[in-house]
């Protein structure tokens, strides 16, 4: 029996062409990292003993060495504290807690979402940060500073930054990088793996992550060139606001805080949904729709403030949803239809001012704060409060009703003629109107 031996094609997968970073790119990365230029560390993994060792090199970290590391030949680390005891990065480390029995895709996704949540919060406060994947169980959040500062001051800022941000999701821990670690009776400076270098344990690269799509950036060099450095004063202003639970990011303290606060006090459903978002939980599509068609009518800024705390917040998506809202706010019956469990638990039966209902305004949470946003009956089907399709549907409904009334009117007219012909007096008066028959036997109507 003959056997056929298949040989692998050299083009069985897309070819990879080596890309050598330019000197400008290497110098820019060294400038971003700052730190000690006269020494560096190198990560070496022993596969036989499964031990990772960090070797210290008492020699300069040159662009040539950095290039070797970016090409995967060596795994180099840098010391963030320079010769003048200054540093120019703030660093937070996120990792899956060892108590988690198994490492699965869910926990890795939870790790990433926790970090992205913090990135969005910082961005809202004009603080630009960047995520770098370290390994399967940890990643770093980098803030590159526009100017160096003493590492002890940055150490304190990193600690306060962690305390200011909300707690990560269950099973995820966050720690600030403290620049030094205890060694006997003294302190020893700590090294940090250089972004874009290779992890010697599993061979993965420490790439920058795209927070919007939750994947690594396709072009790491292009992303490196776009990195912006942050003014330290903005970070100090943010952490000066105290613990996150008391920060002015709360919906009750926004520019439209009066209306938002009154709406929350009056409507338990809105209060529950905003509190859920404020605690960093994910909202369902129905819950988001209720917020869009209530708070979204009061303030677009308020919607961004509230939804930016959710782990799946995307500013462009929120802008698109707000731009495509229907022209009428949501009604209470519609809310009960979308959220039956929540509304029954909240005993959703508000009593509104009768004056609003007499004008034909339908029950809606916005009647509590801005009733003019809910159209009255005479405006319900105007171009300002209804879509063309809704106005067209209403037109057809009224036309059908008009045809039905006209048919009923003709029937009544015939019966009235028959009745008048049978009367001894061929006329009848109803109020100021007299019905009679003319010479042709047709119905005659006259105002008295």
C-alpha positions in Angstrom: 0.0 0.0 0.0 1.5 3.3 -1.1 1.5 6.2 1.4 1.7 9.8 0.3 3.9 12.1 2.4 2.7 15.7 2.4 5.3 18.4 2.9 4.3 21.7 4.5 4.2 24.6 2.1 6.5 27.5 2.9 3.4 29.8 2.3 0.9 27.8 4.4 0.4 31.0 6.5 0.8 34.7 5.8 4.5 35.8 5.7 5.9 38.1 8.4 8.3 40.8 7.3 10.6 42.2 10.0 10.0 45.8 10.9 12.9 47.7 12.4 11.8 50.7 14.5 13.4 54.0 13.5 15.9 55.8 15.7 13.2 58.5 16.3 10.8 55.8 17.6 13.4 54.3 19.9 14.3 57.7 21.3 10.7 58.6 21.8 10.1 55.4 23.8 13.1 56.1 25.9 11.9 59.6 26.5 8.5 58.4 27.5 9.9 55.9 30.0 12.6 58.2 31.4 14.3 56.6 34.4 17.9 55.4 34.9 19.9 55.4 31.6 23.2 54.0 33.1 21.7 50.6 34.0 18.9 48.2 33.1 17.6 44.7 34.0 17.1 41.7 31.8 14.5 39.0 32.3 15.7 35.4 31.8 13.4 32.4 32.1 14.8 28.9 32.9 12.4 26.4 31.3 14.0 23.4 33.2 13.5 25.0 36.6 10.5 27.1 35.6 12.2 30.1 37.4 12.2 33.6 36.2 15.4 35.6 37.1 15.9 39.4 36.7 19.6 40.2 36.0 21.0 43.6 36.7 23.3 45.2 34.0 25.5 48.1 35.1 25.7 49.6 31.6 23.6 52.1 29.7 20.3 51.3 28.1 21.0 52.3 24.6 18.7 52.5 21.5 20.6 49.5 20.1 19.7 47.4 23.1 16.2 48.6 23.0 15.9 47.6 19.4 17.1 44.1 20.2 14.5 43.8 22.9 11.7 45.0 20.5 12.8 42.4 18.0 12.4 39.6 20.6 16.1 38.8 21.0 16.1 39.9 24.7 13.5 40.8 27.3 14.7 44.1 28.9 13.4 46.0 31.9 14.1 49.6 32.9 14.5 51.4 36.3 12.0 54.3 36.4 14.0 56.4 38.9 16.7 58.5 37.2 20.0 59.7 38.6 18.3 62.7 40.2 15.7 60.6 42.1 13.1 61.8 39.5 10.5 59.7 37.6 8.2 60.5 34.7 5.6 57.6 34.8 2.7 56.6 37.0 2.0 52.9 36.9 -0.9 50.8 38.2 -0.9 47.0 38.0 -4.1 44.9 37.5 -4.1 41.2 38.1 -6.3 38.2 38.6 -6.2 37.3 42.3 -4.5 33.9 43.1 -7.7 32.9 45.0 -9.3 32.3 41.6 -9.2 28.5 41.2 -9.0 28.5 37.4 -7.8 30.9 34.7 -10.5 31.1 32.1 -11.6 33.5 29.4 -14.2 35.1 31.7 -11.6 36.2 34.3 -9.3 37.5 31.6 -12.2 39.6 30.1 -13.1 40.8 33.6 -9.5 41.9 34.1 -9.5 43.9 30.9 -13.0 45.4 31.6 -11.9 46.5 35.1 -8.9 48.3 33.7 -10.8 49.9 30.8 -13.4 51.2 33.2 -10.7 53.1 35.0 -9.2 54.3 31.8 -12.6 55.8 30.8 -13.0 57.5 34.2 -9.6 59.0 33.9 -10.3 60.2 30.4 -13.4 61.9 31.5 -11.3 63.9 33.9 -8.8 64.8 31.1 -6.3 62.2 32.2 -4.9 60.1 29.3 -3.7 56.6 30.2 -2.6 53.6 28.3 -3.0 49.8 28.9 -0.2 47.3 28.3 -0.8 43.6 28.4 1.9 42.0 30.7 0.9 38.4 30.7 -2.3 36.3 30.8 -3.1 37.3 34.4 -1.9 40.9 34.6 -1.7 44.2 32.8 -0.3 47.7 33.4 -2.0 51.1 33.2 0.6 53.7 32.2 0.3 57.5 32.6 3.3 59.2 30.9 4.1 62.5 32.6 5.0 65.7 30.7 7.6 66.6 33.4 9.6 64.5 35.9 8.9 64.7 39.6 10.5 63.2 42.7 9.7 59.5 42.9 8.5 59.8 46.5 5.9 62.3 45.5 4.8 60.2 42.6 4.7 57.2 44.9 2.1 59.0 47.1 0.1 60.1 44.1 0.0 56.5 42.8 -1.4 55.3 46.2 -4.0 58.1 46.3 -4.9 57.4 42.7 -5.8 53.8 43.5 -7.8 54.9 46.5 -9.7 57.5 44.4 -10.7 55.0 41.6 -13.6 52.7 42.2 -12.9 49.1 43.2 -12.3 46.7 40.3 -14.6 43.8 39.7 -14.7 40.7 41.9 -11.6 38.6 41.5 -9.5 41.5 40.2 -6.9 43.4 42.3 -5.1 46.7 41.6 -1.9 47.9 43.1 0.2 51.1 42.6 3.8 50.8 41.4 5.8 52.2 44.4 9.2 52.5 42.6 11.1 50.7 45.4 10.7 47.4 47.4 12.1 46.4 50.8 15.5 44.6 50.9 16.6 43.7 54.4 17.1 47.0 56.2 17.0 49.1 53.1 15.0 49.9 50.0 15.9 48.7 46.5 14.6 50.3 43.3 12.2 48.2 41.2 12.4 47.5 37.5 9.5 47.5 35.1 9.2 45.5 31.8 9.6 47.8 28.8 6.4 48.0 26.7 6.5 46.3 23.3 9.1 43.7 24.5 8.6 40.0 24.7 7.5 38.1 27.8 10.2 35.4 28.2 7.8 32.9 29.9 5.1 32.5 27.2 6.6 34.4 24.3 3.8 37.0 24.1 4.6 40.7 23.5 3.7 43.4 26.0 1.6 45.3 23.5 -0.6 48.4 23.9 -4.3 47.6 24.1 -7.1 49.4 22.3 -9.7 50.2 25.0 -12.6 50.7 22.6 -12.3 47.3 20.8 -10.6 45.5 23.7 -7.9 44.1 21.5 -4.2 44.9 20.9 -3.5 47.8 18.5 -2.8 46.5 15.0 0.1 49.0 14.5 2.0 49.3 17.7 4.6 51.7 16.3 1.9 54.1 15.0 0.2 53.9 18.4 3.5 54.6 20.1 3.9 57.8 18.1 0.5 59.0 19.1 1.1 58.7 22.9 0.5 61.9 24.8 2.2 63.0 28.0 0.1 64.2 30.9 0.4 67.2 33.1 0.7 66.2 36.8 -1.5 69.1 38.0 -4.5 67.5 36.3 -3.9 64.2 38.1 -3.5 66.0 41.5 -6.7 67.8 40.9 -8.5 64.5 40.3 -7.2 62.7 43.4 -7.9 65.9 45.4 -11.6 65.2 45.1 -11.3 62.4 47.6 -12.7 58.9 47.5 -14.5 58.0 44.3 -17.9 57.6 46.0 -17.8 61.3 46.9 -16.4 62.6 43.7 -18.4 65.2 41.7 -18.9 62.6 39.0 -22.2 61.7 40.6 -25.3 62.6 38.6 -26.6 64.7 41.5 -23.8 67.2 41.0 -23.8 67.8 37.3 -24.8 71.1 35.7 -28.3 69.8 35.3 -28.1 68.3 38.8 -31.3 70.0 40.0 -33.5 68.3 37.4 -31.6 65.0 37.6 -31.8 65.0 41.4 -35.5 65.8 41.4 -36.2 63.1 38.8 -34.3 60.5 40.9 -36.2 61.5 44.0 -39.6 61.4 42.2 -39.1 58.2 40.2 -37.7 55.1 41.9 -37.0 53.4 38.6 -34.7 56.2 37.4 -33.0 56.3 40.8 -32.4 52.6 40.7 -30.9 52.7 37.1 -28.6 55.6 37.8 -27.4 54.1 41.0 -26.7 50.8 39.2 -24.7 52.6 36.5 -22.9 54.7 39.2 -21.7 51.4 40.8 -20.1 50.4 37.6 -22.5 47.7 36.6 -23.7 46.8 33.1 -27.1 48.0 32.1 -29.4 45.9 29.9 -30.7 47.3 26.5 -34.1 48.0 28.0 -32.6 49.8 31.0 -30.5 52.0 28.8 -33.5 52.8 26.7 -35.4 54.1 29.7 -32.5 56.4 30.6 -32.0 57.6 27.0 -35.7 58.6 26.8 -35.8 60.4 30.2 -32.4 61.8 31.2 -31.3 61.9 27.6 -34.0 64.5 27.0 -32.7 66.6 29.9 -29.0 66.6 29.1 -26.7 64.7 26.8 -23.8 65.5 29.1 -25.7 63.8 31.9 -26.1 60.7 29.9 -22.3 60.5 29.3 -21.7 61.1 33.0 -23.9 58.3 34.0 -23.1 55.7 31.3 -19.3 56.3 31.4 -19.2 54.4 34.7 -20.5 51.3 33.0 -17.8 48.8 31.8 -19.1 48.8 28.2 -19.3 52.6 27.9 -18.4 53.9 24.4 -18.7 57.7 23.9 -19.3 57.5 20.2 -22.1 54.9 20.7 -23.8 57.1 23.3 -23.5 60.1 20.9 -25.0 58.1 18.1 -27.9 56.9 20.3 -28.6 60.4 21.5 -28.6 61.8 18.0 -31.2 59.2 16.9 -33.7 59.5 19.7 -37.4 59.8 18.8 -38.9 63.1 19.5 -41.1 62.1 22.4 -39.9 60.9 25.9 -40.9 57.5 27.1 -44.2 56.9 28.9 -44.8 55.2 32.2 -46.8 52.3 30.6 -43.9 51.7 28.2 -41.4 51.6 31.1 -43.6 49.0 32.9 -43.7 47.0 29.7 -39.8 47.1 29.3 -39.0 46.5 33.0 -41.9 44.5 34.5 -39.9 43.1 37.4 -38.3 46.3 38.4 -41.5 48.4 38.2 -43.5 45.9 40.2 -40.8 45.9 42.9 -40.7 49.7 42.9 -44.6 50.0 43.0 -44.5 52.2 39.9 -47.7 54.1 40.2 -46.9 57.8 40.3 -49.7 60.4 40.7 -49.2 63.4 38.4 -50.6 66.9 38.5 -54.1 66.7 36.9 -53.5 69.8 35.0 -50.9 68.1 32.8 -53.2 65.1 32.1 -56.1 67.5 31.3 -53.9 68.9 28.5 -53.6 65.5 27.1 -50.0 64.9 28.2 -49.4 61.2 28.7 -47.9 59.8 32.0 -44.1 60.1 31.9 -41.3 60.5 34.5 -40.5 63.8 32.9 -43.8 65.3 34.1 -42.0 65.5 37.5 -39.4 67.9 36.3 -40.1 69.4 32.8 -43.7 68.6 31.8 -43.3 70.8 28.6 -41.1 68.0 27.1 -44.2 65.8 27.1 -46.4 66.9 24.2 -50.0 67.9 24.9 -52.9 66.5 22.9 -52.9 69.4 20.4 -49.2 68.9 19.7 -49.1 65.1 19.9 -49.1 64.7 16.2 -47.3 67.9 15.2 -44.1 67.8 13.2 -42.2 68.8 16.4 -43.3 65.8 18.4 -44.0 63.0 15.9 -42.2 61.3 13.1 -43.6 61.5 9.5 -44.6 57.8 9.7 -46.6 58.4 13.0 -48.3 61.4 11.5 -49.1 59.4 8.4 -50.5 56.6 10.5 -52.6 59.0 12.5 -53.9 60.6 9.2 -55.1 57.2 7.9 -56.8 56.4 11.3 -58.7 59.7 11.3 -59.6 59.3 7.6 -61.0 55.8 8.4 -62.9 57.2 11.3 -64.2 60.1 9.1 -65.5 57.6 6.5 -67.2 55.5 9.2 -68.9 58.7 10.6 -70.0 59.8 7.1 -71.5 56.4 6.5 -73.4 56.5 9.8 -74.5 60.0 9.0 -76.1 58.9 5.7 -77.9 56.1 7.5 -79.3 58.5 10.1 -80.4 60.9 7.4 -82.4 58.2 5.6 -84.0 57.1 8.8 -84.9 60.7 9.8 -86.6 61.3 6.4 -88.6 58.1 6.8 -89.6 59.2 10.3 -90.6 62.7 9.3 -92.8 61.4 6.4 -94.7 59.3 8.9 -95.3 62.2 11.3 -98.5 64.3 11.2 -96.3 67.3 11.3 -93.4 67.0 8.8 -90.8 68.7 11.0 -89.0 68.3 14.4 -87.0 70.7 16.5 -83.8 69.8 18.4 -82.6 72.8 20.3 -82.0 75.6 17.8 -82.1 73.3 14.8 -85.2 72.4 12.8 -85.4 69.3 10.6 -88.0 69.2 7.9 -88.7 68.0 4.4 -88.5 70.1 1.3 -90.7 69.8 -1.8 -88.5 67.0 -3.3 -88.8 65.0 0.0 -85.2 65.6 0.9 -84.0 66.6 4.4 -83.9 70.3 5.1 -81.9 71.7 8.1 -82.6 75.2 9.3 -81.1 77.3 12.2 -83.9 79.0 14.2 
